[in-house]
Amino acid sequence: MSSLWTPGGEHNVPRDPELAVGAPTGLEPEMEDAIAASLPDGITLDDLSPEQLAQAEEAIREMAAVREQVLSAPAGDVIANHAMGLFELGALHLSQQTPNFAEAGLAIDAMAALVDGLGDRLGEAVPTLQEGLQQLRMTFVQLKQQAEAES
């Protein structure tokens, strides 16, 4: 079932197969709607081959499964994972032949905003995140001092 938004609110609009434009796809109406919404402007379901429709359906189902996975994880765990990604980003910028201090600093500051700002709300990951942040900050300072001494 589709819906139609009006200033008076959203209204359910039943699909009437006799009024449908184009060839039947064999997909559930909700799946057709999801695929159609994901298509670039100017492309319709009628423009897709059966193989492309099948690929689009699989992609939509995979995205739905990933969304369910993310929703089933505690938000603190997901945020802690992002903080570890920021740790890795900072470490990558510092590990270059010529460290990129500006980019590393931004990643470190972003990680600190999460770790210091959220604290215990991040759960069991807090000690690991705090230790990683401390190591990253120390490495930044040491490499910065070394680079300044070599200049």
N, CA, C and O of each residue as an XYZ file, in Angstrom:
604
protein
N       0.841     -1.160      0.000
C       0.000      0.000      0.000
C       0.895      1.234      0.000
O       1.873      1.301      0.744
N       0.562      2.187     -0.819
C       1.283      3.446     -0.881
C       0.553      4.469     -0.041
O      -0.563      4.235      0.422
N       1.198      5.607      0.148
C       0.528      6.677      0.869
C       0.699      7.974      0.104
O       1.604      8.123     -0.718
N      -0.184      8.895      0.392
C      -0.184     10.195     -0.264
C      -0.223     11.245      0.822
O      -1.111     11.241      1.675
N       0.756     12.156      0.786
C       0.773     13.218      1.776
C      -0.019     14.396      1.252
O       0.117     14.795      0.095
N      -0.843     14.944      2.119
C      -1.592     16.159      1.802
C      -1.478     17.079      3.005
O      -1.091     16.627      4.082
N      -1.802     18.350      2.853
C      -1.754     19.242      4.021
C      -2.634     18.745      5.164
O      -2.396     19.088      6.322
N      -3.636     17.950      4.853
C      -4.517     17.401      5.879
C      -3.970     16.145      6.527
O      -4.613     15.591      7.419
N      -2.809     15.680      6.109
C      -2.207     14.484      6.679
C      -1.898     13.458      5.609
O      -2.132     13.684      4.422
N      -1.370     12.335      6.044
C      -0.995     11.264      5.122
C      -2.162     10.299      4.987
O      -2.803      9.941      5.975
N      -2.429      9.884      3.760
C      -3.549      8.993      3.478
C      -3.044      7.762      2.750
O      -2.262      7.869      1.806
N      -3.496      6.582      3.193
C      -3.139      5.344      2.509
C      -3.883      5.271      1.187
O      -5.073      5.572      1.099
N      -3.149      4.863      0.163
C      -3.731      4.748     -1.171
C      -3.542      3.311     -1.620
O      -2.412      2.903     -1.890
N      -4.613      2.527     -1.710
C      -4.460      1.140     -2.153
C      -4.034      1.102     -3.613
O      -4.421      1.952     -4.415
N      -3.236      0.105     -3.936
C      -2.789     -0.065     -5.318
C      -3.825     -0.868     -6.077
O      -4.282     -1.910     -5.607
N      -4.183     -0.396     -7.214
C      -5.116     -1.090     -8.087
C      -4.320     -1.593     -9.280
O      -3.889     -0.790    -10.107
N      -4.111     -2.924     -9.392
C      -3.299     -3.453    -10.486
C      -3.792     -3.013    -11.859
O      -2.993     -2.884    -12.787
N      -5.084     -2.783    -12.003
C      -5.601     -2.375    -13.308
C      -5.169     -0.962    -13.673
O      -5.125     -0.606    -14.850
N      -4.846     -0.149    -12.655
C      -4.431      1.222    -12.915
C      -2.920      1.361    -13.020
O      -2.418      2.436    -13.350
N      -2.196      0.297    -12.746
C      -0.737      0.368    -12.754
C      -0.219      0.661    -14.153
O      -0.733      0.163    -15.154
N       0.821      1.489    -14.182
C       1.458      1.821    -15.453
C       2.638      0.883    -15.625
O       3.369      0.633    -14.666
N       2.837      0.368    -16.806
C       3.980     -0.491    -17.073
C       3.671     -1.952    -16.829
O       2.581     -2.315    -16.384
N       4.641     -2.769    -17.126
C       4.494     -4.216    -17.004
C       4.603     -4.630    -15.542
O       5.312     -3.986    -14.768
N       3.905     -5.704    -15.154
C       4.032     -6.179    -13.778
C       5.452     -6.704    -13.538
O       6.048     -7.340    -14.407
N       5.975     -6.428    -12.352
C       7.344     -6.844    -12.040
C       7.393     -8.167    -11.303
O       8.437     -8.818    -11.270
N       6.280     -8.574    -10.712
C       6.284     -9.786     -9.904
C       6.743     -9.526     -8.478
O       6.829    -10.456     -7.676
N       7.036     -8.276     -8.155
C       7.482     -7.918     -6.814
C       6.301     -7.466     -5.968
O       5.266     -7.053     -6.492
N       6.468     -7.548     -4.670
C       5.476     -7.004     -3.750
C       5.410     -5.492     -3.969
O       6.426     -4.871     -4.282
N       4.239     -4.898     -3.809
C       4.124     -3.446     -4.008
C       5.080     -2.633     -3.132
O       5.621     -1.624     -3.583
N       5.295     -3.065     -1.880
C       6.208     -2.344     -0.996
C       7.633     -2.392     -1.535
O       8.374     -1.414     -1.434
N       8.017     -3.543     -2.113
C       9.355     -3.673     -2.678
C       9.475     -2.807     -3.926
O      10.498     -2.153     -4.130
N       8.444     -2.798     -4.756
C       8.455     -1.921     -5.935
C       8.657     -0.472     -5.511
O       9.453      0.255     -6.106
N       7.925     -0.060     -4.472
C       8.044      1.316     -3.982
C       9.461      1.603     -3.490
O      10.016      2.665     -3.770
N      10.043      0.658     -2.760
C      11.394      0.851     -2.223
C      12.416      0.954     -3.346
O      13.306      1.804     -3.306
N      12.289      0.090     -4.348
C      13.220      0.129     -5.480
C      13.033      1.430     -6.251
O      14.009      2.095     -6.598
N      11.782      1.794     -6.521
C      11.506      3.020     -7.276
C      12.077      4.238     -6.555
O      12.608      5.146     -7.194
N      11.972      4.260     -5.236
C      12.488      5.392     -4.463
C      14.008      5.479     -4.517
O      14.575      6.555     -4.329
N      14.671      4.351     -4.773
C      16.133      4.345     -4.797
C      16.713      4.653     -6.174
O      17.924      4.824     -6.316
N      15.860      4.724     -7.175
C      16.339      4.949     -8.542
C      16.657      6.421     -8.786
O      16.022      7.304     -8.210
N      17.652      6.682     -9.652
C      17.959      8.073    -10.005
C      16.781      8.712    -10.743
O      15.946      8.016    -11.321
N      16.726     10.029    -10.715
C      15.670     10.752    -11.430
C      15.659     10.348    -12.894
O      16.709     10.211    -13.523
N      14.477     10.161    -13.420
C      14.325      9.824    -14.831
C      14.347      8.338    -15.122
O      14.051      7.934    -16.246
N      14.689      7.509    -14.140
C      14.715      6.053    -14.318
C      13.496      5.482    -13.602
O      13.209      5.848    -12.463
N      12.786      4.589    -14.272
C      11.608      3.958    -13.677
C      11.821      2.455    -13.597
O      12.785      1.920    -14.144
N      10.912      1.787    -12.912
C      10.985      0.324    -12.829
C      10.933     -0.306    -14.212
O      11.565     -1.334    -14.454
N      10.179      0.311    -15.123
C      10.055     -0.229    -16.483
C      11.382     -0.211    -17.232
O      11.561     -0.962    -18.191
N      12.322      0.645    -16.800
C      13.622      0.743    -17.465
C      14.576     -0.372    -17.041
O      15.616     -0.568    -17.670
N      14.232     -1.099    -15.985
C      15.126     -2.129    -15.452
C      14.818     -3.493    -16.047
O      13.661     -3.855    -16.262
N      15.890     -4.244    -16.308
C      15.725     -5.621    -16.775
C      15.339     -6.490    -15.580
O      15.484     -6.060    -14.435
N      14.849     -7.705    -15.828
C      14.540     -8.601    -14.701
C      15.757     -8.844    -13.796
O      15.619     -8.954    -12.578
N      16.945     -8.926    -14.402
C      18.157     -9.132    -13.604
C      18.434     -7.914    -12.724
O      18.795     -8.052    -11.556
N      18.262     -6.722    -13.296
C      18.487     -5.505    -12.519
C      17.463     -5.375    -11.393
O      17.794     -4.936    -10.292
N      16.225     -5.759    -11.673
C      15.200     -5.749    -10.626
C      15.580     -6.702     -9.493
O      15.438     -6.372     -8.316
N      16.064     -7.885     -9.864
C      16.462     -8.870     -8.851
C      17.632     -8.342     -8.021
O      17.659     -8.513     -6.802
N      18.599     -7.700     -8.684
C      19.740     -7.126     -7.963
C      19.283     -6.010     -7.026
O      19.745     -5.919     -5.889
N      18.383     -5.171     -7.504
C      17.873     -4.074     -6.677
C      17.103     -4.625     -5.478
O      17.233     -4.117     -4.364
N      16.303     -5.664     -5.712
C      15.550     -6.279     -4.617
C      16.508     -6.841     -3.573
O      16.300     -6.657     -2.374
N      17.550     -7.521     -4.023
C      18.521     -8.087     -3.091
C      19.222     -6.981     -2.301
O      19.426     -7.108     -1.094
N      19.589     -5.899     -2.986
C      20.253     -4.786     -2.302
C      19.342     -4.165     -1.246
O      19.795     -3.845     -0.147
N      18.064     -3.992     -1.572
C      17.103     -3.425     -0.615
C      16.964     -4.352      0.590
O      16.927     -3.890      1.730
N      16.886     -5.660      0.339
C      16.759     -6.619      1.446
C      18.024     -6.624      2.316
O      17.934     -6.709      3.540
N      19.201     -6.534      1.682
C      20.453     -6.495      2.441
C      20.529     -5.236      3.298
O      20.955     -5.290      4.451
N      20.112     -4.097      2.730
C      20.117     -2.851      3.504
C      19.173     -2.949      4.694
O      19.483     -2.453      5.778
N      18.032     -3.583      4.499
C      17.076     -3.755      5.597
C      17.680     -4.643      6.688
O      17.498     -4.382      7.877
N      18.397     -5.689      6.280
C      19.032     -6.580      7.255
C      20.113     -5.837      8.038
O      20.236     -6.016      9.249
N      20.891     -5.011      7.357
C      21.930     -4.230      8.034
C      21.294     -3.253      9.016
O      21.779     -3.089     10.136
N      20.217     -2.609      8.602
C      19.515     -1.689      9.508
C      19.049     -2.431     10.763
O      19.179     -1.920     11.875
N      18.512     -3.624     10.582
C      18.056     -4.411     11.728
C      19.223     -4.771     12.641
O      19.096     -4.743     13.865
N      20.363     -5.111     12.035
C      21.553     -5.438     12.817
C      21.995     -4.243     13.645
O      22.274     -4.373     14.837
N      22.059     -3.081     13.009
C      22.481     -1.873     13.713
C      21.505     -1.553     14.841
O      21.920     -1.195     15.943
N      20.216     -1.681     14.565
C      19.215     -1.383     15.589
C      19.260     -2.362     16.755
O      18.872     -2.012     17.869
N      19.727     -3.580     16.515
C      19.774     -4.570     17.588
C      20.986     -4.377     18.500
O      21.022     -4.928     19.600
N      21.972     -3.604     18.057
C      23.164     -3.363     18.870
C      22.922     -2.156     19.778
O      22.269     -1.194     19.374
N      23.446     -2.207     21.004
C      23.327     -1.033     21.874
C      24.025      0.172     21.233
O      25.098      0.032     20.645
N      23.417      1.345     21.347
C      23.977      2.552     20.736
C      25.393      2.823     21.243
O      26.246      3.280     20.481
N      25.648      2.545     22.522
C      26.989      2.755     23.074
C      28.040      1.936     22.354
O      29.154      2.411     22.132
N      27.698      0.710     21.989
C      28.637     -0.145     21.258
C      28.907      0.400     19.859
O      30.046      0.387     19.393
N      27.877      0.871     19.201
C      28.038      1.419     17.851
C      28.892      2.682     17.905
O      29.772      2.875     17.066
N      28.636      3.535     18.883
C      29.404      4.776     19.014
C      30.850      4.465     19.378
O      31.766      5.104     18.860
N      31.070      3.490     20.262
C      32.433      3.082     20.609
C      33.166      2.578     19.372
O      34.356      2.842     19.204
N      32.467      1.860     18.515
C      33.066      1.381     17.270
C      33.476      2.562     16.385
O      34.539      2.538     15.765
N      32.642      3.577     16.330
C      32.990      4.773     15.556
C      34.206      5.473     16.170
O      35.067      5.977     15.449
N      34.270      5.502     17.491
C      35.424      6.108     18.158
C      36.703      5.358     17.794
O      37.748      5.976     17.588
N      36.626      4.028     17.712
C      37.799      3.248     17.300
C      38.168      3.556     15.851
O      39.346      3.560     15.496
N      37.174      3.812     15.027
C      37.448      4.225     13.654
C      38.196      5.546     13.617
O      39.084      5.736     12.785
N      37.844      6.464     14.515
C      38.556      7.740     14.604
C      39.986      7.522     15.090
O      40.909      8.198     14.637
N      40.168      6.576     16.016
C      41.519      6.219     16.462
C      42.353      5.753     15.271
O      43.482      6.203     15.075
N      41.786      4.852     14.485
C      42.498      4.327     13.318
C      42.799      5.427     12.307
O      43.875      5.446     11.710
N      41.857      6.340     12.114
C      42.069      7.448     11.190
C      43.224      8.330     11.660
O      44.090      8.698     10.867
N      43.235      8.664     12.937
C      44.331      9.466     13.479
C      45.663      8.749     13.355
O      46.665      9.352     12.970
N      45.676      7.462     13.681
C      46.912      6.682     13.585
C      47.414      6.608     12.144
O      48.620      6.675     11.906
N      46.509      6.473     11.192
C      46.920      6.442      9.781
C      47.589      7.744      9.371
O      48.624      7.733      8.704
N      47.004      8.858      9.765
C      47.593     10.153      9.402
C      48.945     10.354     10.076
O      49.829     10.992      9.504
N      49.117      9.825     11.269
C      50.401      9.948     11.954
C      51.442      8.982     11.417
O      52.638      9.224     11.579
N      51.027      7.902     10.786
C      51.969      6.875     10.325
C      52.531      7.149      8.936
O      53.345      6.372      8.436
N      52.112      8.233      8.314
C      52.624      8.560      6.981
C      54.091      8.968      7.069
O      54.564      9.379      8.129
N      54.809      8.853      5.954
C      56.216      9.262      5.900
C      56.360     10.680      6.462
O      57.245     10.957      7.272
N      55.482     11.556      6.020
C      55.376     12.899      6.592
C      54.001     12.966      7.255
O      52.988     13.099      6.569
N      53.962     12.874      8.575
C      52.661     12.853      9.252
C      51.816     14.081      8.909
O      52.329     15.193      8.785
N      50.531     13.855      8.761
C      49.594     14.944      8.499
C      48.982     15.325      9.850
O      47.971     14.766     10.276
N      49.622     16.289     10.505
C      49.222     16.644     11.864
C      47.843     17.289     11.933
O      47.110     17.085     12.901
N      47.490     18.060     10.921
C      46.175     18.713     10.939
C      45.057     17.672     10.901
O      44.107     17.746     11.681
N      45.171     16.710      9.999
C      44.137     15.676      9.876
C      44.142     14.749     11.088
O      43.082     14.362     11.580
N      45.332     14.392     11.568
C      45.423     13.539     12.758
C      44.823     14.253     13.962
O      44.114     13.642     14.762
N      45.105     15.544     14.090
C      44.570     16.323     15.202
C      43.055     16.372     15.193
O      42.413     16.284     16.240
N      42.489     16.512     14.003
C      41.032     16.531     13.897
C      40.440     15.194     14.336
O      39.454     15.161     15.073
N      41.041     14.090     13.884
C      40.557     12.760     14.274
C      40.693     12.555     15.784
O      39.801     11.995     16.422
N      41.813     13.011     16.352
C      42.031     12.872     17.796
C      41.004     13.704     18.568
O      40.433     13.238     19.553
N      40.775     14.934     18.115
C      39.791     15.790     18.789
C      38.385     15.202     18.702
O      37.615     15.283     19.659
N      38.052     14.615     17.563
C      36.729     13.999     17.404
C      36.588     12.793     18.328
O      35.544     12.596     18.950
N      37.649     11.987     18.413
C      37.608     10.836     19.314
C      37.473     11.311     20.758
O      36.706     10.743     21.536
N      38.219     12.352     21.108
C      38.154     12.889     22.470
C      36.757     13.416     22.783
O      36.265     13.247     23.898
N      36.121     14.048     21.810
C      34.768     14.560     22.032
C      33.816     13.424     22.395
O      32.952     13.580     23.257
N      33.980     12.292     21.736
C      33.128     11.141     22.044
C      33.497     10.516     23.387
O      32.642     10.321     24.251
N      34.782     10.205     23.547
C      35.220      9.472     24.739
C      35.064     10.326     25.996
O      34.498      9.872     26.990
N      35.562     11.557     25.952
C      35.481     12.421     27.130
C      34.058     12.934     27.345
O      33.602     13.071     28.481
N      33.375     13.210     26.258
C      32.030     13.765     26.363
C      30.991     12.764     26.834
O      30.082     13.117     27.585
N      31.118     11.525     26.401
C      30.108     10.518     26.749
C      30.510      9.665     27.944
O      29.652      9.121     28.640
N      31.801      9.548     28.181
C      32.291      8.834     29.360
C      31.702      7.448     29.522
O      31.716      6.636     28.597
N      31.181      7.188     30.720
C      30.682      5.856     31.075
C      29.488      5.407     30.249
O      29.134      4.228     30.266
N      28.867      6.322     29.533
C      27.729      5.933     28.696
C      28.172      5.010     27.562
O      27.338      4.362     26.931
N      29.488      4.947     27.297
C      30.002      4.058     26.254
C      30.223      2.637     26.765
O      30.653      1.769     26.005
N      29.936      2.390     28.027
C      29.960      1.030     28.564
C      31.344      0.454     28.765
O      32.278      1.150     29.163
N      31.456     -0.835     28.481
C      32.684     -1.587     28.744
C      33.869     -1.116     27.915
O      35.013     -1.402     28.265
N      33.624     -0.412     26.842
C      34.698      0.020     25.946
C      35.469      1.218     26.485
O      36.524      1.556     25.947
N      34.973      1.867     27.529
C      35.580      3.116     28.005
C      37.069      2.969     28.320
O      37.853      3.771     27.814
N      37.512      1.992     29.126
C      38.949      1.910     29.423
C      39.808      1.741     28.164
O      40.864      2.362     28.045
N      39.364      0.919     27.246
C      40.112      0.709     26.003
C      40.169      1.995     25.192
O      41.220      2.351     24.659
N      39.049      2.688     25.100
C      39.008      3.939     24.341
C      39.876      5.007     24.992
O      40.582      5.737     24.296
N      39.835      5.108     26.311
C      40.652      6.102     27.009
C      42.140      5.817     26.818
O      42.933      6.734     26.603
N      42.508      4.549     26.898
C      43.913      4.176     26.697
C      44.350      4.475     25.266
O      45.434      5.014     25.044
N      43.513      4.127     24.305
C      43.838      4.404     22.906
C      43.968      5.889     22.642
O      44.868      6.313     21.917
N      43.087      6.683     23.218
C      43.140      8.133     23.051
C      44.424      8.692     23.654
O      45.070      9.553     23.057
N      44.792      8.206     24.827
C      46.025      8.659     25.475
C      47.244      8.303     24.623
O      48.135      9.133     24.444
N      47.289      7.082     24.099
C      48.409      6.669     23.251
C      48.491      7.518     21.991
O      49.578      7.918     21.572
N      47.354      7.787     21.396
C      47.314      8.583     20.175
C      47.791     10.008     20.447
O      48.543     10.575     19.654
N      47.360     10.580     21.556
C      47.806     11.934     21.917
C      49.313     11.974     22.155
O      49.993     12.896     21.705
N      49.836     10.962     22.868
C      51.281     10.916     23.128
C      52.065     10.779     21.833
O      53.075     11.456     21.639
N      51.605      9.909     20.952
C      52.278      9.720     19.664
C      52.260     11.015     18.869
O      53.265     11.384     18.261
N      51.135     11.705     18.868
C      51.017     12.981     18.159
C      52.068     13.963     18.670
O      52.800     14.560     17.880
N      52.143     14.131     19.995
C      53.082     15.087     20.591
C      54.518     14.697     20.271
O      55.320     15.555     19.902
N      54.857     13.420     20.406
C      56.223     12.969     20.132
C      56.607     13.212     18.676
O      57.694     13.718     18.398
N      55.727     12.857     17.754
C      56.031     13.050     16.337
C      56.094     14.529     15.976
O      56.915     14.929     15.150
N      55.250     15.333     16.576
C      55.247     16.774     16.315
C      56.558     17.390     16.801
O      57.160     18.201     16.098
N      57.003     17.010     17.996
C      58.271     17.515     18.526
C      59.437     17.074     17.652
O      60.358     17.850     17.396
N      59.395     15.830     17.197
C      60.449     15.310     16.329
C      60.478     16.081     15.013
O      61.554     16.433     14.529
N      59.331     16.342     14.438
C      59.259     17.076     13.170
C      59.759     18.504     13.339
O      60.439     19.031     12.458
N      59.431     19.134     14.460
C      59.890     20.500     14.706
C      61.391     20.542     14.935
O      62.050     21.497     14.523
N      61.950     19.514     15.592
C      63.391     19.454     15.834
C      64.164     19.262     14.535
O      65.287     19.747     14.399
N      63.564     18.555     13.579
C      64.222     18.295     12.291
C      64.128     19.484     11.347
O      64.845     19.541     10.347
N      63.255     20.430     11.653
C      63.067     21.583     10.758
C      64.131     22.618     10.958
O      64.122     23.650     10.286
